[in-house]
Amino acid sequence: MGAVPAIVFLFFNLLFLPDPSLSHPLCTDSRAPFTLNTTLNFCPYNGSTCCNSTADIQLQKQFQAMNISDPGCASLLKSILCARCDPFSSELFTINSVHRPVPFLCNSTISRNSSQSSLLVNDFCSKVWNACENVSVLNSPFAPSLKGQAGLPVNSSVSKLTDLWQSKTDFCKAFGGASTDGSVCFNGEPVILNNTGSPSPPAGLCLEKIGNGSYLNMVAHPDGSNRAFFSSQRGKIWLATIPEEGSGGTLEIDESSPFIDLTDEVYFSNAFGMMGMAFHPNFAQNGRFFASFNCDKVRWPGCVGRCSCNSDVNCDPSKLAPDNGAQPCQYHSVIAEYTANSTAVEASLATTAKPLEVRRILTMGLPFTSHHAGQILFGPTDGHLYFMMGDGGGPDNAGDPYNFSQNKKSLLGKIMRLDVDNIPSAKEINDLGLWGNYSIPKDNPFSEDSELLPEIWALGLRNPWRCSFDSERPSYFMCADVGQDLYEEVDIITKGGNYGWRVYEGPYPYNPPSSPGGNTSLNNISPIFPVMGYNHSEVNKNEGSASITGGYFYRSMTDPCMYGRYLYADLYAGAVWAATETPEDSGNFTTSKIPFSCAKDSPIQCISVAGSNFPSLGYIFSFGEDNRKDIFVLASSGVYRVVRPSRCNYTCSKENVTNVASPGPTTSPPSNAGQSHYRYSRILVFFSSLLLFLLDVI
């Protein structure tokens, strides 16, 4: 083979290497698969699929138009077209953000550590070549990649594989490959993952207490150092230095000198305050950061915005009764932008910032005094700002009476996705009916569902309390959603996903006590059910209630036996769960409640629960993660870090001297962790502020 073709084929081989960040059931439009009540007529998919009957008919017409005379080749090309319906079609058709005309074809022996089933027929790509190499196909799906480079006239619509490719080897270098760790390939059948059974849960979670303060948010400093920002519900943000694990040091934080003080703007009470903070991905260069908080228009003139109860959603604020002594939309949810830049220092070196808004990103009036969530996060791959909003509550917090969560013209009960880098003019904002200074990402779900407000990324949530992106697999966007009376849930958030509330509470149908805003029928939605959670009856029988606190996939080397598990907890600190995905990358999780203890050599002595070895954490409000991917519990009693299990006398066969914290962050997973070698490392655990949740999330 000549030098130029060799370079071309090498390029395509590298281009189509599988991207391990897309390894869970996801469709090519970035939406979650849905469940069909019937089998498709053309494509052999039922149950979970990415095709409805309309898409199935379109694929059938495309196949018929190909006019394939050879039955063997026709059967294979039909299966390749129908791979669009596979629950893993996003990964099959999208490699390194490149959308392919055909799925990634299996063409070699399955890797021993692959997540894909070894029952696959190997070398499917060669099978396609052998059956179709001399068969004429109209509008061949294999033509676009190198069309015109193998002697085929560009204007021709009929082709054989031999017209387009010099050999089977060249063909399979471009369109095929092995199923490796963190990837899947297509073999003519629906993708099947290995199911090797759930590994044993860790012996326990070992904590050390490094701070006495009670914080609601923690964000690692974007410069990659051992510093992190902590914020309080009252409205202050501090910059702190985190000590080495096991060093005996405590959190270096000066409560008297905050990074920024927004207490004049923030309305603080048991259900209100500063709910989130986020630092721009390029913070070290541009100094941009954002705060999400509540304000009171009676107390602060800057608290001005539209009411979320309005005619667009068939809600009249004049007909709403006061809630906890407040008028409808007296309180607002705000996202505001600030800057750490000054003439003296660059942003990464700044230790203070002025409480002067650079820009008001969003202001929205709240109909009631609960369920307004408020976390903000930047997407790790798209750089857009995600804003978590609850359903607004209601009298006695009962059942989203105005059905805001299912109303596609309401921002309540939604996750929003905003572009804060491209700010439209005031006229454009007014013409588009936006709620502030942001633009709409063009690939938001409204581009496919015109009924949705353009800001909406996902809907059907009650009160999402703490979401996170997996640092190893960014497509795993996890959100915990607080339940009503029965079930607390964790969801994998996908584009346009409907998570059921108030039609469902977790996996259970929900019957609302009142419906002044109307109902949504079970048959009118395709809900995405939680991947994990717990019933209220499982925890806190004395309190008679429960409230979930979402966490992270643990990617730290500090506790290698926890690596790869998703950690979450209950507000009342009576339980912590570790969830294991089995098979890996399947979206199927098994959960185990795990014990937790405080290390005897903890820098700050932990207080124990009377008659128990459990530390008394108070209330778990949030989880935090530093740049090492170590996880922190932000509780009403202080700041706790997850540390080496041996410090609490827990047994972990994977722990050894190499697991002791080193001066720099670790980037490799533990051996035999069952994780891809592509994977980054480490994650966070747990959340903070006692008064916040008692009214806000229950």
N, C-alpha and C positions, 0 to 999 in steps of 0.2 A: 504494500500500500504506500502511496506517495506521502510526502511530508504534510502537505496541506490537508488532505482528507484525514490523516491521522490526528492532526491538531483539532479539526472540526469534531471528530468523534470523541476525542478526549474532553473537549469543551462540553459536549452534550452529556457525556457520562458524569462529569462533575456537576453540571447544572441540575441533573435529575437525581442527585443523591437525596435520600429521604430526609425530611426535616423532622427531628424528633419532637419538636414542640407542638405537633398537631396529632397527637396520638390518643384520641378518644372519639367516640361516635360523634361525628359532625358532618353536615352536608356541605356541598360546594359553595352554597350561599352563606356559609358561616352560621346557619341555623341548626338547632338540634333535630335529630330524626323524630318522627312522630309515629304513632301506632295506628295502623289501618284496621278497620273492622272486617274488611274483606281482602281477598288475594287480588293482586293486579292481574289484568287479563293477558298482558304481553310479557312483562318482566317477571321472573320467578321469585318475587319478594313478597313476604307477608309479615305481619307483626311490625317490628321497628323498621322503618324505611325512610328514604329521602324523596320518594315520588308519590304523588297522588294520582288519581285516575287520569287527569289531564296530561300530566307529564308522561305517564305510561303510553297514552295514545300518541303523543308527539314522538316518542322514541320509536314506536311501531311504524309511524309514517316515515321517519328518517331511515329506518332499516329497509322498508319496502322500496324506497327511492334508490337504494344502493344497487338493487337489481343483481343480486349475487346468484349465479347459476349453480355453483358447487355447494351441495348440502353441508358438507363437513366444514368448509370455510364459513358458510352462512351461520351455522350454529355458534361458532367461536366468535364471530363479529357481533352477533346478537348479544352474547353474554358480555362482550366488551362495552357495547352501547348501554346495556342495562346496569352496568356498574355504577352509573349515575344514581341509581336507586339505593346503593349500598349504604348502610349507616356510617361507614368509614369513607364515604366518597370524597370528603374534603382532603383527606390524606392521600387517597389514591390518585386524585387528579391535580393536586396542588403541591408542587415540590419547590421548596425555597421561594415561596410566593409566586412561582411561575405556574400559570394555569395551563394544563396539558390537554390536548384533544382526546387522548386515550388514557386509561389508568396505567399506573406503574405495574408492569407485567412481571410476574415471577419468572426468573430464568436460571436459577441455580439452587443448590441445596439450602434449605432453611437453616439459619444460624442456630447453634445449640442454645444460645441465650435469647433467641427471638421471642417476642410476645405472641407471635402468630403460630397457629397450630401446625405441628409437624405432619398432620394428615394431608397437607397441601400437595397437589400434583406439581412436582417440581418441573422446571424448565418449560413453563407454559408459553413463554415467548417463542421458543423454538417450535413448539406445537403450532402456534399461529402461523409462523413462517412456512413450515412444511405444508400446511393445509392451504395456504392462500397465496404462495409466492407467484403462481402463474394464473391466478384467477382475476378476471377483470371486475373492478368495483367502481361504480359511479360515486364520485365525491368521497373518495376514500378518506377515513379519518387519519390515516397515516401520512397523507400527502402534505399537509401544511408545513411540517417542520423543516424539511429540506427540499421543498418543491422547486423544481427547475435545476437542481444541482446534480441530477443523475441522468440527464438526457431527456427528461420529460418536458414537452412543450408547456409553457406556463399556462396557456389558455385551454389545456386539455382537461376534461372532467372525468375521463375514464383512465384508470391506471391499474397496474399490477405492482406488487411489492418489488419485483425485479426491475420495474421501470424507475423506482424511486431509490432503491438501496442496492449497493454493490454485492452484499452478501448477508447471510443470516447474522454473522458476527456484528457487522455494522448496524444492522437493524436493532438487534437486542442491546447494543451498547447505548443506543438512543432511547429506546422505549422500555427496556427491562432492567432488572437488577434483583439482588437477593433481599429477602425480608431480614432485616437486621434489628438490633436492639432499638426500640423506640420507633419502629416503622412497620408498615404492612405493605404487601404487594398483592396483585390480583391474579388468581389462577383459574378463572372461569366460574367460580362459585362464590357465594356470599362469604365475606371475610369471617373467619373463626379464630378466636384467640385461645391460647393455652389456658387451661384451668387446672392448676397444680394444687389447689387447695389453699386455704388461708394460713399464713405462717402464724406461729404462736405470738400472742401479744407481748409487749415488753413487760418486764417484771414490775416496773413502776417508773414514775417521773420524779427525778431528784431536783430540788430547787435550792438556790441560795438567795438570801435577801440582801440586796445591795442599796436599797433606799427606803426612806420612810414616807416619802411624799405620795399623794394620791393623784394620778394623772389619767386623762381620758384617751390621749393619743401619743404615739411614739413614732417618729419617722427618722430613719438613719440619714445622716448628713450626706448629701449627694456627692461630696468630694471623696467618698470611699474611706474616710478615716474612722477612728474609734469614737467619733462624736455622734450624738443624736439629739433631735429636738423632742421635747416633751411639752404637752399642753394640758392646761386645766380647763375644767368646765366653766370656770369663772371668766376666762378670757385672756390668760397669759400663756406665752410660749417661752420656754427656757432652752438654752443650748447647754448640753451636759457632755462630760467625758465619761466613757464607760470603762471600768477597770478590766484587766485581764481576768479570765475565768480562773478561779483557784488561787488568785494572788492575795486574797484577803482584803482587797481594796473595795471601797464603796463608790457609789455614783457621785461624781464631782459636779455638783449643781449649786448655784448660788440663787436661792429663792428670792433674795432681795434685789437681784439684778436680772430681770427678764430680758430675753431677746426682743420681745415686743409686748406691749401691754395694751390690750383692746377692751379693757373692762368698762370704759366709758361708752362703748358702742354695744357691747354684749349684754343681753338681758339674761340674767342667771336666776334660776329657781330649780326646784327639784326636777323639772322636766325640760328645762331650757338651758342654753349656754353655748359655749364654743364646742361644736360637734366634730369638726374635722380640720385638718391642715394638709396641704400638699405642696411640694417644691417642684418647680418646673424641671424637666429632664436636663435642661441646660442652665440650671441655677448657678453653677460655679462661674458661668460666663455672664449671664444676664441678670442674676439676682432676683428673679421673679418667684414669688411664692404666694399662696392663696390660703385664706381662712374661710371656713364655713361656720356660721353662727346664727343665733336667733337674736332678734331685736324687738323692742316694744315701741310702737309708733307714738304712744302716749309720752314716753320718756325721752325719745331721741328723734330729732327732726329728720335725721338721715334715714329713718326707717320708713321708706316710701316704696310702694309697689302694688301691683294688681293683686286682687284677691283670687285665690284658687277656687273659691265658690263663686261661679259666675254663670252668665246665660249660656256660654259655650258648652257647659256641662250640666245644664238644666238645674242649676242651684242658685237660689236667691239668698244672699247673706242677710237681708233684712228679716227673713223668716226663720233664721237660726237663733236659738236661745243662747244666752251667755253660757260659757263653759268654764267652770272653776272661777267664776267672777270676771272672766274676760269676754269682751265682745268678739264676734267673728272677725277674723283677720286683724285683730289688734297686734298679734305677734306675727313676725315674718321669718322666713328662712332666707339667709343671705350668703352669697359667695362673693368675696371681695379680694382684689389683687393688691399686693404690696411689693415693695422692693427693698433689697438689702444693699443696693448699690449706693455709694457715696463718692465724693471727690477724694476721700482719704485712702480708702482701701478697696480692693477687689471683693466681689461678693463672697467668694469662698473663705475669705479671712474675716468677714464681718461678724461681730459678736452682738450687735444691736441693730435694730431697724426702727424707723419712725412709724408711728401709728397713723399714717396718712394714706388713704386709699389712692392707688394709682388708677384703679378702674373698678366700677361695680359690675361684676360679671352677671349676677342674677339676684333678683329680689322677688319673693313670692309670699303673699299673705296666707296664713294658715287658718282653716275654718274652725278648728278645735285645738285643744292644748296638749295633744299627745300624738305619738306615732309620726314623728317627722324625721327620724333617722339623722341624716346630715353628713355622713362620711364622704370625703372626696379622695379620688385616686387618679393618678396618671397611668394610662395604659402603657405597659412596657414595650409594646411593639408599634403602636400607632401614635403615641404621644398626645392623645386626646384626654380630656378631663371627664372622669366618670363621677356622677353625683347620685348618691343613694337617697331616695325619698320614701317615707312611709305613707300610709293611706290617710293620714290626718286624724285618725282616731274618731271620736264621736262621744256623745253623752255616755258616760260610764265605759268608754273605750269599746263599745259593743259593735262588732260586726260590720264596720265600714258601711254605715246606713245609706250613704249616698252613692255607694258602689263606685267610688273613685278609682279603685285599683283596676277594674275592668273597663273603665271608660277611656277610650283611646284619645279623647280630647282633653283629658286631665293629666297633669304631671304628678299627681299624688299616687302613691303605690307603684312607683316606677324607678327604674335606673336610667338616668340620662347620660348622653355622651355628647360632649361639647368641644368645639374647636376654639381654643382661647388664643391661638396664634394669629388667626386671620379675623380681625375685628371689622365688621361692616360699618357703614356710615349710619348716622342717626336715622336718615330717611329709610335705608334698607331695613334697619331694625324695626321701624314702625310699620313698613309695608309688609314685612314677613310676620309681624305679630310676635316677635321674640320677647323674652322676659328680661333681656339685658344685653350686655356687650359680649357677644360670642357669635360664631357662625356655625352652620350645621355641616358635619362631615357628609360628603356626598353619598357614602355607602351606608348611612344609617338606615334602619328598616323601613322608614317612610318611603324610600325609593321603590320598595316592592309592595308596600301596603299604604295606600294613599289616605286611609282613614286615620293613621297614626299621626300624632303631633311629631314634627321632625326631630325634636330633641330626644325622643324615646328610643332607648336601646332594648329594654325588656320591661315587661309589665306583670301585674298580678301578684304583687308582693304586699305583705302587711306592714312590716317594719324591719327592713334589712339592717341587722346590727352586726356589723363588721364583715367586710369582704376583703378578699386578697387574691392576687394573681400568683400562681405557682412560679417561683423564680426559675425553675427548670423547664416547665412547660407552660408558657404564657396563655395558651388556649384554655387552660384550666382556671377559670374565673369563678371562685367560690364565694358564695354569700350565705350567711346564716339569716334566717327569717323567723322573727318571733311569732309564736302562735297565739291563739285566742284562749281556749280553755282546755285543749286536748293535746296538741302536738307541736313540738319545736323541730325545725327542719334546716337542712343545709342543701343548697342547690348549686348545680353547675350552670352558670349564667351564659346564655348564648344569644346571638343576635336575633331580636324579635321574639324571644322566648316568652311564653305566657305561663306563669308559675301558679296559676289557679285561684288565688285568693280573690274574692270571697266565695267563689263557687266551691272551692275545696280548702280545707285546713290540713296542710300536709297531704297525705294520701286519702283523707276521709272527706266525703261530701259534707258541706257546711250549710246549715239552715239559719239564715240571719234572723234575729228577733224583730227587726223592723227594716222597711225598705222604701223610705220616702224618695230615694233616688232611682228606684227600679231594680230589677233583677237581671242577671245573666244566666241563661240556660246552660246546663251541663253539656247539651248537644251543640252549643254554639262556639265552644272553645276546644282547643287541643292542648290540654295542660301538660306541662313538663313536671313530673313528680320528683320529690326530693330524692337525693342519692343517699342520704343518711339523716338521722334525727332520733328523737326519743319522745315517748309519751309522758305527760305530766305525772302519771301514776308511778313512773319509775324513780322520781326524785322528789326531795323536799316535801314529804308528806306533812310535816309540821306546818310549813308555810302554806301548803295547799295550792301552790302555783309553781311555775317554772318560767325561765326566760333564757334563751340561748345566747351565747357569746361566741361568734365565729372566730376561727383561728387561721392557721397556715399549714401547708405541707412542710414538714420538718426536713430541712436540707442541711443541717449543721453536722459537722463531724464530732461535735462534743459528745453527743449520745448516739453512737452508731446503731444501736438497736431501735432507735426511734426514727431513723432515716427513712424518708419516703412516705411516712404516715401523716394523715391530716389530723391535726389536734384541734379540739374545740371543747367548750366548757359550759357550765350553767352559771348564771349570775350569782346564785346563792353559794357558790364555791363548794357545793356538796359532791360534785362529780366532774371528772375530766375524762374525755373519750379520745381514743386513738383509732382512726379508721384506716383500714388497709384495702387497697384496690386489688380485686382478684377476679379475673386475670388482670394483670397490669395493663393500663391504657384502655380498659373496657368500659369505664364509667360505673362499674359494679363494685360496691364497697361493703365490707363487713366491719362492724364496730365493736370495740371492747371498752368497757369502763375500766380505767386503770387507777391504781392507788398513786398518791403523791406524798412525798415527805420533804422535810427541810434538812439540809446537810448539817451535821453537828458542828462543822467548822465554818458555818455561814458567817460572813463578815458582820452581819447584824443578826442577833439572836431572834429566831422565830418564836412566836407564841403558839402553843399547841392547843388544839381543841380538847376540852375537858374529857377525860376518859378515853382519849384516842391518840394515835401517833400522828394524825393529820395536823399540818400547820393550820392555824386560824388565819385564813387570808381575808376574811371579811366578805366582800363582794368582788367577784371577778368582772371587771368592766371591759377589758380590752386585752389584746395581745400586741406585742411589739417585736420587731426584728431589726437587728443591727447589720452592719456591713459584712460581718462574718457569717450571717444567717443564724446566729444564736437567737433563741426565742426568749421573750420576756413576758411575764404575767404582770399586768397593770391592775392592781387590786386596791380596794379601799384602805387596806392596811400597809401598802407599800409596793415597791418594785422588786420582782423576783425574776431570777434567770434560771433557765433549764441548764443543769450542769451534768458532769459525768456521773453515771448511775452508781459507780462504786463509792462515791462520797456519801450515799445513803444506804450502803450495803445492799444495793440491788445488783443482781447478777446479770452481766451482759457479756456473752462469749466473744463479741467483736471488739470489746474495749481492751486496749493495751496502751503501752506508753506512747505510741504515736498518736493516740487520740487526745492527749493532753494539749490544751490550747497553746498555740505557738504565736510568735509576734505578728505574723501576717495571716490573712484569711486563707482558708483551705479551699481548694477547688475540685478535689477528687472525692467521689463517694467511697464509703467503706467497701472492702472486698466482700463478695457474696451478698451485697445489699440488694441484688436483683434489679439494679438500675442501669440505665444506659451510660456508657462512658462519655456521652455528650453532656451529661447533666451537671449542673452548676454545683451547688452544695448548700445546705442549711435553711432554717426557717424560724418563724416567731411563735410565741405562745402567750396569750392572755391580756385582759383589758380592764379600764379603771374609772371610778367615780360613783360612790354609793347612792347619792340622791338622784342621779341621772335616771336610773332605770325604774325606780319604784313606781313612778307614774308613767314614764315615757314608753316603756317597752312591754309592760304586762297587759 
